Amino acid sequence: MARFLWNLYALCYDAIAGLAPYQDMLDDVVTALELAPGLRVLDAGCGTGALAERVAVRCPGVELVGVDLSTAMLRHARIRRAWPEGFSFVEGNIDEVLARDPRGFDRIASVNVIWTLRDPQETFAGMTKALLPDGRMVHATPRLRFGALRIAWNHLVRQAGWARLRAVLGLPLLGLAGLLNLTLVAQSMLRRSVRHARKRWDARGLAELLQAAGARVLACRPCYAGQGHLLICTKDQDSTRLPVLGKGL
């Protein structure tokens, strides 16, 4: 059932990804990644390829592996554009892909993925283990009291002329995407196997999960028009050291 909902969500996900605050968030993530040609990048939960596209524009010389469970999401991602030679997309579970990848990654990013994970601490541990020397992770994730209407309003007021009219006409599709999103969030929170249910929505809780997974939080700040958290991490060489927490915690 969950896979069916994600495949359905893929049909309208770009209505969300096209919102100005979402685009700002993608820019924030790519900037925080500090990309350079030759780096190997994991886009964990790549969806329809919105973040990968930003990376392709900003630094096409990286090697990027996009991973997602949804066949439909990946179908959209693969045909989104003509990808640079080093970009590929893999269907599968993030934990399993990390476990069987022998090379590791210089950069790992996720956008609006943490809330979907069965056990974010376990996945963070796999990511941290896969980080190469001097590697970093960047995660963008919604806060607990996420204001969807504030996101939509922020987008509308930043449009002008025909762009604003198109934005208004697109509200029904955006509403459908939002409804599917709420359904998936509810399904995730009600699963008995879900661990750390509250911590995944809270900035300090996320920092605790990352530290327990062997990561060091360099910064945590608001993103997505104030409706999400952006966390920048490295591998902690001393897991007993407290994380350096940025503004917003």
N, C-alpha and C positions, 0 to 999 in steps of 0.2 A: 504493500500500500504506500509506504513511504517513497519508494522509488518511483511509483506512478505519479505521486504528487510533485516530486521534484521534476519529472519530465514535463508535467503540465505547467509547472512554474516557469520552466525554461521558455515557454511560448510568449510569456509577457515580462520576463525578468528585465529585459533591456529598457522597459518603461521606467523601472526604478534606476537602473544603471545610467540612464540618460539625464537624470536630475542633476542640476548644478551642484548641490551639496555632495552628491555621490562622486561627481567628477572632481571636485575639490579634494575629497578624501583620497581618490586614486593618485592625484598629484602629490599629496602629502606622503603617501606610502612610497611612491617611486623616489621622491626626494630623500626620504629617510633611509632607503636601501643603499644609497651611495654607490650606484652602479658604475662599472667600468668594463670595457671590452674584455672578453675572455673569462669573465666570471660565470659560474654555473648557478642558476637560479631555480628554485622550486616555487611555483605558484600553487599553493595547497588549497584545493577547493576552487579551481579556476573558473567555474561557472561557464558563462558564455564568452569568456576571453577578454573582458573589459580591462582588467589589470594588465594582462599580457599585451594587449594592444598599446597601452601606455608605455610599457617597457620597450616594445618594438620601435616606437616613435622616438623615445628618449635615448635608448642605447641598444641599437639593433645588433651590436657585436657580441652580446652575451649568449650563452646557451641556456634556454629556458625550457623547463619541463612543467607543463600544466597537468594537474591531476584532479579528477572529479569522478564521483560515483554515478552521475546522471548521464546516460547515453545521449539524451536530447540536448543537455547543456553543452556537451562536447561537440555534438554535431554543429551547433550554432558557432562554437568557438573555432572549429576548423575551417569554416567557410566565411568567417568574419572578414578576413582580408588575406592578401598574399603575405604569408609569414616569412620572416628571415629564415635562412637555412638552418640555423641552430635551434629553432623552436619546434617543440613536439608536444602532443597531448595524449595522456594516458588515462584510460578508464580504470578506476579501482579505488580501494580504500587507502587513505593517506598513510595509516600505520603500516599496512602491508607493503606499499610502495617504498616507504622509507626503510623497512626491514630488509628488503631484497636488493636495495641499491648499494653497490660496493664503492661508489666513487665519492659520495658526499656532496655537499652544496656549500658554495660561498655565501649565498643569500637565500633566505626562506621567507616567504610572505604569505599572509592570508588576509582576506577581506570578507567580513561577515560570515565566518566559518566556525568560530569557536563555539557558538551556541548550538551548533548541530552535532558536536562531537559526543560520543558516548562517555569518554573520560578524557577531558582536555589535558590533565596532568600527564597521563600516559602518552598522549600524542606529543605534548611539549617535550617529554623526555626523549622520544624518538627523533624529534627535530633537533634538539640540542646535541644528541649523539651524532647526528648526521652533519652538523656544522663543521666545516673545515677551519683550520687556524685562521684567526682574524675574521671569521664569518660573523654575520649578524642576522637576526630575525626581526621582522616588522609585522605586527598584527593590528588590524583595525577591526573593532567589534562593537556592537551596540551596547549602550548602557541599559540598566534595568528598566527605568521609566522612559523608554524610547518614545519620542514625540513624532509620530509619522506626519501629523498635520503640520507641525512646524517645518519639517523637511519640505513638504509640498508647497507651503506658503513661501518659504525662502526661495524656492525655485521660481514660483510665479512672479514674485516682485522683482526678480532680476531679469525677466524677459521684457521685451518691448515689441510693439507693432504686431506683425504676423506671428512672430515667435510666441508671444503671449497668447494669441488666439489658438495656436496649435497646442500650447500647453493646456489650455482650458478644455479643448476638444479631446485631449488625451486623458482627461481625468477618469473616465469610466474604466479604461484599461489599467490605469494606475491603481484604481480602487480594487480591481480584480486581483492584481498582483499583490496588493497589500493584504487582501483577504486570504490568499493562498499562503502568504508569509506568516500570518497569524496562526493559520491552521498548522503549519509546519512547526512553528515555535511551540504551540500547545502540545503537539504530538511528542516533540522532543522532551518537554518538561514532564510529561506524564509517563514516559518510559521508565519502568522500574529499574532498568539497568543503568540509567544515567547517574553519574557520580559528580559531585561538586556542583550541584544544580545551581546554587545561588552564587557561588564564587565566580562563575563564568560571566556574570553580568556586572560584577563589581570591580572597580579598578584595583583596590587593595587585595581583593580575593584573587584576581588574576595574577598580580605580582607574587602572591604567596605560592600559587600553583607553578608559576614559572621558576621561582627560586627552588621549590621542591624538586623540579625537573632538571636542575643543574644549570639554569640560565641566570644571568645577571641583568636586571632591568635598568637600562641607562636612562630612560625617560618614559613618562606616561603623561599624555596631554589630550585635551578634548579634540575631537574631529567630527566630521559629518554634521556641521552646523550645531555643534555642542551636544549631539545625540549619541555620540560614540566615544570610545577610548582608542587612542593610538599608542601602542607599546613598542619600544625599541629595545632589543635585547642582544646580548652576546653570550657565549658560553662562559660560565663562571669557573675559573680554574681553582677556586676555593669555595666549595659549596656551603661552607659555614659562614661566609661573609654575607652580611645583610645587603640587599639590593639598594642601589642608589635610585631613589624614587624622584621623578620629576614632578612638575606642577600638575595639580589635578588629583592627587592622591590624598 
